[in-house]
Amino acid sequence: MMNLLKFRETANYSPEAGMASCSGKAAYDRYQHAFTVAVGAISQAEVLYDGPCEQVFIGQAGTDATNWDKLLLVRYPSRQHFLAMMADDSYRDALVHRYAGLERTVLIQCAG
């Protein structure tokens, strides 16, 4: 799964979440911990690349189509592992951090 991520400057938690103010990246890091550690045995996710998007070689730099903060490339053993992760209560609870932290995102299934 290829994840293109654009973080909010400040995470957008609802008041009911009871979360202290933090950056969008920090909020997303909480979410990422959940899918790699908290439900890692279920997802068996393997992070292949976790890093910045640095320079546009083809496309118009500075547009939403090319302006991303991070690319996360994750391998799951099967579609069933990914779906099992998404159905897990711990994972679903962590989604609050994903939604709070991301301004926008694109997820692309690459194989399987």
N, CA, C and O atoms as CSV, one atom per row, in Angstrom:
chain,resi,resn,atom,element,x,y,z
A,1,MET,N,N,0.847,-1.162,0.000
A,1,MET,CA,C,0.000,0.000,0.000
A,1,MET,C,C,0.894,1.226,0.000
A,1,MET,O,O,1.749,1.385,0.872
A,2,MET,N,N,0.691,2.091,-0.983
A,2,MET,CA,C,1.434,3.341,-1.024
A,2,MET,C,C,0.555,4.432,-0.427
A,2,MET,O,O,-0.583,4.633,-0.851
A,3,ASN,N,N,1.100,5.131,0.563
A,3,ASN,CA,C,0.391,6.205,1.255
A,3,ASN,C,C,1.111,7.515,0.976
A,3,ASN,O,O,2.284,7.664,1.320
A,4,LEU,N,N,0.427,8.455,0.363
A,4,LEU,CA,C,0.934,9.812,0.219
A,4,LEU,C,C,0.252,10.644,1.290
A,4,LEU,O,O,-0.975,10.633,1.395
A,5,LEU,N,N,1.028,11.364,2.083
A,5,LEU,CA,C,0.498,12.024,3.271
A,5,LEU,C,C,0.859,13.504,3.294
A,5,LEU,O,O,2.011,13.880,3.080
A,6,LYS,N,N,-0.140,14.332,3.555
A,6,LYS,CA,C,0.059,15.761,3.777
A,6,LYS,C,C,-0.483,16.068,5.163
A,6,LYS,O,O,-1.674,15.895,5.422
A,7,PHE,N,N,0.386,16.520,6.050
A,7,PHE,CA,C,0.009,16.752,7.443
A,7,PHE,C,C,-0.601,18.142,7.630
A,7,PHE,O,O,-0.249,19.096,6.936
A,8,ARG,N,N,-1.520,18.225,8.583
A,8,ARG,CA,C,-2.001,19.524,9.033
A,8,ARG,C,C,-0.872,20.169,9.837
A,8,ARG,O,O,-0.050,19.473,10.433
A,9,GLU,N,N,-0.840,21.477,9.848
A,9,GLU,CA,C,0.151,22.158,10.680
A,9,GLU,C,C,-0.106,21.821,12.151
A,9,GLU,O,O,0.821,21.506,12.899
A,10,THR,N,N,-1.373,21.893,12.551
A,10,THR,CA,C,-1.792,21.539,13.906
A,10,THR,C,C,-2.881,20.487,13.800
A,10,THR,O,O,-3.820,20.645,13.019
A,11,ALA,N,N,-2.772,19.428,14.565
A,11,ALA,CA,C,-3.777,18.359,14.529
A,11,ALA,C,C,-5.149,18.925,14.858
A,11,ALA,O,O,-5.280,19.837,15.674
A,12,ASN,N,N,-6.162,18.373,14.217
A,12,ASN,CA,C,-7.535,18.849,14.373
A,12,ASN,C,C,-8.357,17.801,15.130
A,12,ASN,O,O,-9.188,17.106,14.545
A,13,TYR,N,N,-8.109,17.701,16.439
A,13,TYR,CA,C,-8.873,16.790,17.284
A,13,TYR,C,C,-10.180,17.460,17.689
A,13,TYR,O,O,-10.225,18.674,17.891
A,14,SER,N,N,-11.228,16.678,17.805
A,14,SER,CA,C,-12.477,17.212,18.342
A,14,SER,C,C,-12.305,17.421,19.840
A,14,SER,O,O,-11.484,16.748,20.463
A,15,PRO,N,N,-13.066,18.343,20.430
A,15,PRO,CA,C,-12.949,18.565,21.881
A,15,PRO,C,C,-13.238,17.293,22.685
A,15,PRO,O,O,-12.673,17.100,23.762
A,16,GLU,N,N,-14.110,16.429,22.169
A,16,GLU,CA,C,-14.453,15.185,22.864
A,16,GLU,C,C,-13.271,14.219,22.947
A,16,GLU,O,O,-13.237,13.357,23.826
A,17,ALA,N,N,-12.305,14.357,22.039
A,17,ALA,CA,C,-11.151,13.452,22.035
A,17,ALA,C,C,-10.267,13.667,23.252
A,17,ALA,O,O,-9.559,12.753,23.677
A,18,GLY,N,N,-10.303,14.881,23.820
A,18,GLY,CA,C,-9.515,15.165,25.017
A,18,GLY,C,C,-8.014,15.107,24.787
A,18,GLY,O,O,-7.262,14.783,25.706
A,19,MET,N,N,-7.567,15.416,23.579
A,19,MET,CA,C,-6.143,15.342,23.245
A,19,MET,C,C,-5.507,16.729,23.327
A,19,MET,O,O,-6.102,17.718,22.901
A,20,ALA,N,N,-4.304,16.792,23.874
A,20,ALA,CA,C,-3.544,18.045,23.915
A,20,ALA,C,C,-3.155,18.439,22.493
A,20,ALA,O,O,-3.003,17.578,21.627
A,21,SER,N,N,-2.998,19.703,22.262
A,21,SER,CA,C,-2.609,20.217,20.951
A,21,SER,C,C,-1.246,19.654,20.548
A,21,SER,O,O,-0.337,19.545,21.371
A,22,CYS,N,N,-1.124,19.303,19.284
A,22,CYS,CA,C,0.140,18.810,18.752
A,22,CYS,C,C,0.146,19.038,17.246
A,22,CYS,O,O,-0.855,19.472,16.676
A,23,SER,N,N,1.248,18.753,16.619
A,23,SER,CA,C,1.334,18.886,15.169
A,23,SER,C,C,0.565,17.757,14.495
A,23,SER,O,O,0.295,16.723,15.106
A,24,GLY,N,N,0.220,17.966,13.236
A,24,GLY,CA,C,-0.417,16.905,12.464
A,24,GLY,C,C,0.490,15.688,12.347
A,24,GLY,O,O,0.021,14.550,12.390
A,25,LYS,N,N,1.786,15.929,12.198
A,25,LYS,CA,C,2.730,14.812,12.106
A,25,LYS,C,C,2.739,13.998,13.396
A,25,LYS,O,O,2.754,12.768,13.353
A,26,ALA,N,N,2.731,14.674,14.542
A,26,ALA,CA,C,2.726,13.963,15.828
A,26,ALA,C,C,1.459,13.132,15.980
A,26,ALA,O,O,1.512,12.010,16.482
A,27,ALA,N,N,0.325,13.671,15.553
A,27,ALA,CA,C,-0.932,12.914,15.614
A,27,ALA,C,C,-0.846,11.685,14.713
A,27,ALA,O,O,-1.256,10.594,15.109
A,28,TYR,N,N,-0.315,11.859,13.504
A,28,TYR,CA,C,-0.193,10.723,12.597
A,28,TYR,C,C,0.773,9.678,13.150
A,28,TYR,O,O,0.550,8.480,12.975
A,29,ASP,N,N,1.830,10.113,13.808
A,29,ASP,CA,C,2.770,9.171,14.419
A,29,ASP,C,C,2.065,8.267,15.438
A,29,ASP,O,O,2.390,7.085,15.549
A,30,ARG,N,N,1.105,8.821,16.177
A,30,ARG,CA,C,0.311,8.003,17.109
A,30,ARG,C,C,-0.467,6.937,16.351
A,30,ARG,O,O,-0.519,5.780,16.767
A,31,TYR,N,N,-1.058,7.326,15.259
A,31,TYR,CA,C,-1.796,6.375,14.421
A,31,TYR,C,C,-0.848,5.309,13.863
A,31,TYR,O,O,-1.146,4.116,13.919
A,32,GLN,N,N,0.290,5.745,13.328
A,32,GLN,CA,C,1.236,4.801,12.726
A,32,GLN,C,C,1.705,3.779,13.753
A,32,GLN,O,O,1.897,2.611,13.415
A,33,HIS,N,N,1.891,4.194,14.981
A,33,HIS,CA,C,2.268,3.264,16.046
A,33,HIS,C,C,1.203,2.175,16.188
A,33,HIS,O,O,1.527,1.004,16.385
A,34,ALA,N,N,-0.043,2.561,16.089
A,34,ALA,CA,C,-1.134,1.585,16.240
A,34,ALA,C,C,-1.086,0.525,15.147
A,34,ALA,O,O,-1.225,-0.664,15.434
A,35,PHE,N,N,-0.888,0.944,13.884
A,35,PHE,CA,C,-0.940,-0.083,12.841
A,35,PHE,C,C,0.343,-0.888,12.718
A,35,PHE,O,O,0.334,-1.971,12.132
A,36,THR,N,N,1.442,-0.384,13.258
A,36,THR,CA,C,2.667,-1.180,13.184
A,36,THR,C,C,2.964,-1.947,14.465
A,36,THR,O,O,3.573,-3.016,14.416
A,37,VAL,N,N,2.539,-1.414,15.623
A,37,VAL,CA,C,2.867,-2.050,16.900
A,37,VAL,C,C,1.624,-2.640,17.564
A,37,VAL,O,O,1.575,-3.842,17.823
A,38,ALA,N,N,0.626,-1.811,17.840
A,38,ALA,CA,C,-0.543,-2.271,18.602
A,38,ALA,C,C,-1.291,-3.403,17.903
A,38,ALA,O,O,-1.730,-4.349,18.558
A,39,VAL,N,N,-1.437,-3.318,16.596
A,39,VAL,CA,C,-2.126,-4.403,15.874
A,39,VAL,C,C,-1.186,-5.070,14.870
A,39,VAL,O,O,-1.625,-5.665,13.886
A,40,GLY,N,N,0.104,-4.957,15.138
A,40,GLY,CA,C,1.101,-5.533,14.242
A,40,GLY,C,C,0.967,-7.024,14.035
A,40,GLY,O,O,1.218,-7.521,12.938
A,41,ALA,N,N,0.577,-7.745,15.068
A,41,ALA,CA,C,0.415,-9.198,14.939
A,41,ALA,C,C,-0.751,-9.531,14.012
A,41,ALA,O,O,-0.745,-10.567,13.347
A,42,ILE,N,N,-1.743,-8.655,13.971
A,42,ILE,CA,C,-2.898,-8.874,13.097
A,42,ILE,C,C,-2.563,-8.480,11.667
A,42,ILE,O,O,-2.798,-9.248,10.734
A,43,SER,N,N,-2.013,-7.280,11.496
A,43,SER,CA,C,-1.743,-6.771,10.144
A,43,SER,C,C,-0.506,-7.400,9.521
A,43,SER,O,O,-0.436,-7.571,8.304
A,44,GLN,N,N,0.465,-7.742,10.351
A,44,GLN,CA,C,1.777,-8.187,9.896
A,44,GLN,C,C,2.363,-7.208,8.882
A,44,GLN,O,O,3.058,-7.596,7.943
A,45,ALA,N,N,2.062,-5.925,9.099
A,45,ALA,CA,C,2.531,-4.870,8.201
A,45,ALA,C,C,4.041,-4.745,8.268
A,45,ALA,O,O,4.637,-4.779,9.344
A,46,GLU,N,N,4.640,-4.602,7.117
A,46,GLU,CA,C,6.078,-4.376,7.011
A,46,GLU,C,C,6.273,-3.034,6.309
A,46,GLU,O,O,5.901,-2.872,5.147
A,47,VAL,N,N,6.853,-2.084,7.016
A,47,VAL,CA,C,7.104,-0.768,6.430
A,47,VAL,C,C,8.357,-0.870,5.559
A,47,VAL,O,O,9.450,-1.144,6.056
A,48,LEU,N,N,8.183,-0.648,4.261
A,48,LEU,CA,C,9.290,-0.737,3.314
A,48,LEU,C,C,9.984,0.606,3.120
A,48,LEU,O,O,11.195,0.660,2.904
A,49,TYR,N,N,9.217,1.682,3.198
A,49,TYR,CA,C,9.779,3.026,3.101
A,49,TYR,C,C,8.932,3.956,3.939
A,49,TYR,O,O,7.703,3.907,3.893
A,50,ASP,N,N,9.587,4.794,4.696
A,50,ASP,CA,C,8.933,5.775,5.553
A,50,ASP,C,C,9.809,7.016,5.521
A,50,ASP,O,O,10.767,7.136,6.286
A,51,GLY,N,N,9.470,7.935,4.630
A,51,GLY,CA,C,10.322,9.099,4.512
A,51,GLY,C,C,9.678,10.247,3.780
A,51,GLY,O,O,8.520,10.173,3.369
A,52,PRO,N,N,10.440,11.308,3.620
A,52,PRO,CA,C,9.904,12.510,2.998
A,52,PRO,C,C,9.751,12.373,1.486
A,52,PRO,O,O,10.402,11.550,0.843
A,53,CYS,N,N,8.885,13.192,0.956
A,53,CYS,CA,C,8.784,13.385,-0.490
A,53,CYS,C,C,9.595,14.635,-0.773
A,53,CYS,O,O,9.204,15.731,-0.372
A,54,GLU,N,N,10.703,14.486,-1.448
A,54,GLU,CA,C,11.661,15.581,-1.502
A,54,GLU,C,C,11.571,16.470,-2.734
A,54,GLU,O,O,11.554,17.694,-2.599
A,55,GLN,N,N,11.513,15.896,-3.925
A,55,GLN,CA,C,11.587,16.720,-5.122
A,55,GLN,C,C,10.730,16.121,-6.220
A,55,GLN,O,O,10.694,14.904,-6.401
A,56,VAL,N,N,10.038,16.986,-6.954
A,56,VAL,CA,C,9.201,16.556,-8.073
A,56,VAL,C,C,10.059,16.552,-9.340
A,56,VAL,O,O,10.654,17.569,-9.698
A,57,PHE,N,N,10.116,15.415,-10.008
A,57,PHE,CA,C,10.849,15.318,-11.270
A,57,PHE,C,C,9.906,15.450,-12.465
A,57,PHE,O,O,10.266,16.059,-13.473
A,58,ILE,N,N,8.716,14.891,-12.361
A,58,ILE,CA,C,7.709,15.013,-13.419
A,58,ILE,C,C,6.431,15.483,-12.750
A,58,ILE,O,O,5.977,14.870,-11.784
A,59,GLY,N,N,5.859,16.537,-13.238
A,59,GLY,CA,C,4.667,17.128,-12.645
A,59,GLY,C,C,4.958,18.549,-12.230
A,59,GLY,O,O,6.102,18.999,-12.285
A,60,GLN,N,N,3.929,19.256,-11.815
A,60,GLN,CA,C,4.067,20.658,-11.446
A,60,GLN,C,C,4.276,20.778,-9.940
A,60,GLN,O,O,3.357,20.548,-9.154
A,61,ALA,N,N,5.477,21.136,-9.555
A,61,ALA,CA,C,5.814,21.275,-8.140
A,61,ALA,C,C,4.926,22.322,-7.480
A,61,ALA,O,O,4.554,23.318,-8.099
A,62,GLY,N,N,4.594,22.082,-6.217
A,62,GLY,CA,C,3.814,23.034,-5.448
A,62,GLY,C,C,2.308,22.908,-5.600
A,62,GLY,O,O,1.563,23.679,-4.996
A,63,THR,N,N,1.851,21.962,-6.384
A,63,THR,CA,C,0.410,21.742,-6.526
A,63,THR,C,C,-0.007,20.614,-5.593
A,63,THR,O,O,0.834,19.843,-5.129
A,64,ASP,N,N,-1.302,20.517,-5.319
A,64,ASP,CA,C,-1.781,19.433,-4.457
A,64,ASP,C,C,-1.398,18.062,-5.010
A,64,ASP,O,O,-1.174,17.123,-4.245
A,65,ALA,N,N,-1.322,17.945,-6.318
A,65,ALA,CA,C,-0.991,16.656,-6.931
A,65,ALA,C,C,0.438,16.213,-6.612
A,65,ALA,O,O,0.737,15.019,-6.645
A,66,THR,N,N,1.312,17.156,-6.306
A,66,THR,CA,C,2.721,16.812,-6.075
A,66,THR,C,C,3.246,17.234,-4.713
A,66,THR,O,O,4.385,16.909,-4.376
A,67,ASN,N,N,2.466,17.939,-3.931
A,67,ASN,CA,C,2.930,18.483,-2.654
A,67,ASN,C,C,2.531,17.563,-1.501
A,67,ASN,O,O,1.431,17.674,-0.958
A,68,TRP,N,N,3.430,16.659,-1.136
A,68,TRP,CA,C,3.217,15.700,-0.054
A,68,TRP,C,C,4.344,15.810,0.945
A,68,TRP,O,O,5.475,16.125,0.574
A,69,ASP,N,N,4.053,15.556,2.202
A,69,ASP,CA,C,5.078,15.590,3.238
A,69,ASP,C,C,5.812,14.267,3.388
A,69,ASP,O,O,7.006,14.236,3.686
A,70,LYS,N,N,5.087,13.177,3.180
A,70,LYS,CA,C,5.658,11.871,3.494
A,70,LYS,C,C,5.084,10.816,2.562
A,70,LYS,O,O,3.924,10.877,2.154
A,71,LEU,N,N,5.932,9.847,2.237
A,71,LEU,CA,C,5.489,8.658,1.525
A,71,LEU,C,C,5.737,7.470,2.438
A,71,LEU,O,O,6.830,7.295,2.978
A,72,LEU,N,N,4.711,6.668,2.596
A,72,LEU,CA,C,4.806,5.476,3.431
A,72,LEU,C,C,4.425,4.294,2.552
A,72,LEU,O,O,3.304,4.220,2.049
A,73,LEU,N,N,5.350,3.386,2.373
A,73,LEU,CA,C,5.112,2.194,1.576
A,73,LEU,C,C,5.083,0.998,2.521
A,73,LEU,O,O,6.074,0.685,3.181
A,74,VAL,N,N,3.927,0.335,2.572
A,74,VAL,CA,C,3.706,-0.743,3.536
A,74,VAL,C,C,3.292,-2.012,2.799
A,74,VAL,O,O,2.443,-1.983,1.908
A,75,ARG,N,N,3.904,-3.116,3.186
A,75,ARG,CA,C,3.546,-4.419,2.608
A,75,ARG,C,C,2.745,-5.203,3.637
A,75,ARG,O,O,3.154,-5.343,4.790
A,76,TYR,N,N,1.606,-5.708,3.205
A,76,TYR,CA,C,0.790,-6.618,4.008
A,76,TYR,C,C,0.869,-7.982,3.340
A,76,TYR,O,O,0.897,-8.053,2.112
A,77,PRO,N,N,0.906,-9.078,4.114
A,77,PRO,CA,C,1.005,-10.403,3.504
A,77,PRO,C,C,-0.148,-10.714,2.555
A,77,PRO,O,O,0.016,-11.448,1.581
A,78,SER,N,N,-1.314,-10.146,2.850
A,78,SER,CA,C,-2.478,-10.401,2.005
A,78,SER,C,C,-3.518,-9.314,2.246
A,78,SER,O,O,-3.433,-8.550,3.207
A,79,ARG,N,N,-4.485,-9.265,1.365
A,79,ARG,CA,C,-5.601,-8.336,1.542
A,79,ARG,C,C,-6.349,-8.662,2.833
A,79,ARG,O,O,-6.846,-7.758,3.504
A,80,GLN,N,N,-6.430,-9.935,3.182
A,80,GLN,CA,C,-7.119,-10.351,4.406
A,80,GLN,C,C,-6.443,-9.774,5.653
A,80,GLN,O,O,-7.121,-9.396,6.608
A,81,HIS,N,N,-5.114,-9.707,5.645
A,81,HIS,CA,C,-4.400,-9.109,6.778
A,81,HIS,C,C,-4.761,-7.629,6.908
A,81,HIS,O,O,-4.985,-7.132,8.012
A,82,PHE,N,N,-4.813,-6.940,5.788
A,82,PHE,CA,C,-5.177,-5.523,5.807
A,82,PHE,C,C,-6.603,-5.342,6.318
A,82,PHE,O,O,-6.853,-4.474,7.155
A,83,LEU,N,N,-7.531,-6.144,5.830
A,83,LEU,CA,C,-8.935,-6.036,6.250
A,83,LEU,C,C,-9.120,-6.420,7.715
A,83,LEU,O,O,-9.939,-5.822,8.414
A,84,ALA,N,N,-8.367,-7.412,8.181
A,84,ALA,CA,C,-8.432,-7.793,9.601
A,84,ALA,C,C,-7.948,-6.646,10.487
A,84,ALA,O,O,-8.514,-6.390,11.550
A,85,MET,N,N,-6.902,-5.961,10.042
A,85,MET,CA,C,-6.417,-4.808,10.788
A,85,MET,C,C,-7.511,-3.744,10.853
A,85,MET,O,O,-7.777,-3.191,11.920
A,86,MET,N,N,-8.131,-3.462,9.743
A,86,MET,CA,C,-9.153,-2.417,9.700
A,86,MET,C,C,-10.367,-2.758,10.560
A,86,MET,O,O,-11.069,-1.854,11.014
A,87,ALA,N,N,-10.622,-4.030,10.790
A,87,ALA,CA,C,-11.759,-4.458,11.606
A,87,ALA,C,C,-11.430,-4.501,13.099
A,87,ALA,O,O,-12.332,-4.625,13.928
A,88,ASP,N,N,-10.151,-4.401,13.443
A,88,ASP,CA,C,-9.719,-4.497,14.834
A,88,ASP,C,C,-10.109,-3.238,15.612
A,88,ASP,O,O,-9.917,-2.123,15.127
A,89,ASP,N,N,-10.657,-3.416,16.817
A,89,ASP,CA,C,-11.098,-2.276,17.630
A,89,ASP,C,C,-9.951,-1.339,18.004
A,89,ASP,O,O,-10.136,-0.121,18.009
A,90,SER,N,N,-8.785,-1.873,18.313
A,90,SER,CA,C,-7.639,-1.023,18.664
A,90,SER,C,C,-7.237,-0.145,17.483
A,90,SER,O,O,-6.930,1.037,17.642
A,91,TYR,N,N,-7.245,-0.743,16.307
A,91,TYR,CA,C,-6.924,0.029,15.103
A,91,TYR,C,C,-7.974,1.110,14.875
A,91,TYR,O,O,-7.638,2.263,14.607
A,92,ARG,N,N,-9.222,0.741,14.979
A,92,ARG,CA,C,-10.306,1.700,14.729
A,92,ARG,C,C,-10.263,2.850,15.732
A,92,ARG,O,O,-10.563,3.990,15.378
A,93,ASP,N,N,-9.895,2.564,16.975
A,93,ASP,CA,C,-9.745,3.621,17.974
A,93,ASP,C,C,-8.624,4.589,17.595
A,93,ASP,O,O,-8.712,5.783,17.880
A,94,ALA,N,N,-7.587,4.084,16.962
A,94,ALA,CA,C,-6.443,4.918,16.584
A,94,ALA,C,C,-6.731,5.812,15.384
A,94,ALA,O,O,-5.984,6.756,15.129
A,95,LEU,N,N,-7.791,5.535,14.651
A,95,LEU,CA,C,-8.104,6.345,13.475
A,95,LEU,C,C,-8.333,7.815,13.818
A,95,LEU,O,O,-8.152,8.681,12.961
A,96,VAL,N,N,-8.727,8.108,15.052
A,96,VAL,CA,C,-8.922,9.493,15.464
A,96,VAL,C,C,-7.634,10.299,15.237
A,96,VAL,O,O,-7.699,11.480,14.897
A,97,HIS,N,N,-6.482,9.676,15.420
A,97,HIS,CA,C,-5.195,10.347,15.229
A,97,HIS,C,C,-4.910,10.573,13.741
A,97,HIS,O,O,-4.372,11.610,13.352
A,98,ARG,N,N,-5.271,9.605,12.930
A,98,ARG,CA,C,-5.073,9.727,11.473
A,98,ARG,C,C,-5.892,10.894,10.936
A,98,ARG,O,O,-5.376,11.755,10.223
A,99,TYR,N,N,-7.166,10.909,11.287
A,99,TYR,CA,C,-8.050,11.969,10.808
A,99,TYR,C,C,-7.634,13.337,11.329
A,99,TYR,O,O,-7.711,14.328,10.603
A,100,ALA,N,N,-7.195,13.399,12.583
A,100,ALA,CA,C,-6.775,14.680,13.168
A,100,ALA,C,C,-5.492,15.195,12.519
A,100,ALA,O,O,-5.312,16.401,12.357
A,101,GLY,N,N,-4.612,14.284,12.154
A,101,GLY,CA,C,-3.294,14.685,11.678
A,101,GLY,C,C,-3.167,14.992,10.205
A,101,GLY,O,O,-2.280,15.742,9.800
A,102,LEU,N,N,-4.047,14.419,9.393
A,102,LEU,CA,C,-3.878,14.567,7.949
A,102,LEU,C,C,-4.757,15.653,7.349
A,102,LEU,O,O,-5.960,15.727,7.601
A,103,GLU,N,N,-4.121,16.481,6.557
A,103,GLU,CA,C,-4.851,17.460,5.757
A,103,GLU,C,C,-5.485,16.760,4.561
A,103,GLU,O,O,-6.630,17.026,4.195
A,104,ARG,N,N,-4.699,15.847,3.955
A,104,ARG,CA,C,-5.186,15.041,2.838
A,104,ARG,C,C,-4.263,13.844,2.669
A,104,ARG,O,O,-3.139,13.822,3.168
A,105,THR,N,N,-4.770,12.853,1.953
A,105,THR,CA,C,-3.994,11.638,1.745
A,105,THR,C,C,-4.478,10.916,0.499
A,105,THR,O,O,-5.606,11.118,0.051
A,106,VAL,N,N,-3.630,10.089,-0.047
A,106,VAL,CA,C,-3.984,9.170,-1.118
A,106,VAL,C,C,-3.382,7.829,-0.751
A,106,VAL,O,O,-2.200,7.742,-0.419
A,107,LEU,N,N,-4.195,6.778,-0.808
A,107,LEU,CA,C,-3.717,5.412,-0.595
A,107,LEU,C,C,-3.899,4.658,-1.908
A,107,LEU,O,O,-4.974,4.681,-2.508
A,108,ILE,N,N,-2.850,3.998,-2.336
A,108,ILE,CA,C,-2.879,3.259,-3.590
A,108,ILE,C,C,-2.472,1.825,-3.324
A,108,ILE,O,O,-1.377,1.558,-2.830
A,109,GLN,N,N,-3.367,0.900,-3.658
A,109,GLN,CA,C,-3.027,-0.521,-3.556
A,109,GLN,C,C,-2.151,-0.860,-4.741
A,109,GLN,O,O,-2.529,-0.627,-5.889
A,110,CYS,N,N,-0.987,-1.406,-4.467
A,110,CYS,CA,C,-0.017,-1.654,-5.520
A,110,CYS,C,C,-0.043,-3.073,-6.078
A,110,CYS,O,O,0.280,-3.279,-7.248
A,111,ALA,N,N,-0.416,-4.037,-5.274
A,111,ALA,CA,C,-0.446,-5.427,-5.734
A,111,ALA,C,C,-1.355,-6.232,-4.825
A,111,ALA,O,O,-1.673,-5.814,-3.712
A,112,GLY,N,N,-1.764,-7.381,-5.308
A,112,GLY,CA,C,-2.519,-8.296,-4.478
A,112,GLY,C,C,-3.969,-8.073,-4.525
A,112,GLY,O,O,-4.724,-8.785,-3.863
